[in-house]
Amino acid sequence: MSRNYKFHNPEGLYFISFAVVGWLDVFTRNEYKEIFLESLRFCQNNKGMEIKRNILCAI
């Protein structure tokens, strides 16, 4: 994972998109999905991250 992408403006609104390498079935297994969602909740509760909209897609 790259550490080059930093969010320098704390008041800014950012669009973030990413893909899963190798089509790992992250969102079809509940335990993986919950780890991801818990990580988002942690960032919201402890780091001040605000999520305006989110879309989780599984193909």
Buried (B, 14 or more C-beta within 10 A) or exposed (E): EEEEEEEEEEEEEEEEEEEEEEEEEEBEEEEBBEEEEEEEEEEEEEEEEEEEEEEEEEE
